[in-house]
């Protein structure tokens, strides 16, 4: 029993990127081709870098002929390649390389990441238009839609920053595109790139306005009192 367990342990483990299982269909590989690639990887990791079709098919439910055809097809499709070389003893050798497969997987992974990012951007842009229409209480005009597009495409404002500028205009009681455009211009000039930075800038601006109004009210009150006292005299 112990000997059997040791033999099982000595067989080792096969390390395979999980993305291979999630993306092999998108790479137009079928299940037989996937298993053949895994068998190749298993042989290579154990030191046999050029297993024969007979060795490979003995572990599968396909014939040697079918295995040979499948290997040729995988080479043609650009998933594996045969590398030729010479050892230090001058002996010519051939070996399989799965580098093309890993490169294709990386490309597919990056493509998926890009698609996901594009979908997220589209969702954010749709949500942005909805936010503006909700705040304005009406559908946006063609000019306003174009302005929104310019803010994103030409000025490269993130939708989250544009939403923050919209909120700032609402809080200031000046809900119009010219005012929002001015906010975005000032933020860009001052290097405001995150929503948190925008919130801090908005708080500072409103605090400054409050102090200014308070000072103005106190000044008017002082003038009024002086005028009243002068009449009393």
Secondary structure as the mmCIF struct_conf table of DSSP 4:
data_model
#
loop_
_struct_conf.conf_type_id
_struct_conf.id
_struct_conf.beg_label_comp_id
_struct_conf.beg_label_asym_id
_struct_conf.beg_label_seq_id
_struct_conf.end_label_comp_id
_struct_conf.end_label_asym_id
_struct_conf.end_label_seq_id
HELX_RH_AL_P HELX_RH_AL_P1 UNK A 2 UNK A 10
TURN_TY1_P TURN_TY1_P1 UNK A 11 UNK A 11
HELX_RH_AL_P HELX_RH_AL_P2 UNK A 18 UNK A 23
TURN_TY1_P TURN_TY1_P2 UNK A 24 UNK A 28
HELX_RH_AL_P HELX_RH_AL_P3 UNK A 31 UNK A 45
TURN_TY1_P TURN_TY1_P3 UNK A 46 UNK A 47
BEND BEND1 UNK A 49 UNK A 50
HELX_RH_AL_P HELX_RH_AL_P4 UNK A 53 UNK A 57
TURN_TY1_P TURN_TY1_P4 UNK A 58 UNK A 59
BEND BEND2 UNK A 60 UNK A 62
HELX_RH_AL_P HELX_RH_AL_P5 UNK A 64 UNK A 76
TURN_TY1_P TURN_TY1_P5 UNK A 77 UNK A 78
BEND BEND3 UNK A 79 UNK A 79
STRN STRN1 UNK A 81 UNK A 86
TURN_TY1_P TURN_TY1_P6 UNK A 88 UNK A 89
BEND BEND4 UNK A 90 UNK A 90
STRN STRN2 UNK A 92 UNK A 97
HELX_RH_AL_P HELX_RH_AL_P6 UNK A 99 UNK A 136
TURN_TY1_P TURN_TY1_P7 UNK A 137 UNK A 137
BEND BEND5 UNK A 138 UNK A 138
HELX_LH_PP_P HELX_LH_PP_P1 UNK A 139 UNK A 141
HELX_RH_AL_P HELX_RH_AL_P7 UNK A 142 UNK A 153
TURN_TY1_P TURN_TY1_P8 UNK A 154 UNK A 154
BEND BEND6 UNK A 155 UNK A 155
HELX_RH_AL_P HELX_RH_AL_P8 UNK A 159 UNK A 171
TURN_TY1_P TURN_TY1_P9 UNK A 172 UNK A 173
BEND BEND7 UNK A 176 UNK A 176
HELX_RH_AL_P HELX_RH_AL_P9 UNK A 177 UNK A 189
TURN_TY1_P TURN_TY1_P10 UNK A 190 UNK A 191
BEND BEND8 UNK A 194 UNK A 194
HELX_RH_AL_P HELX_RH_AL_P10 UNK A 195 UNK A 232
#
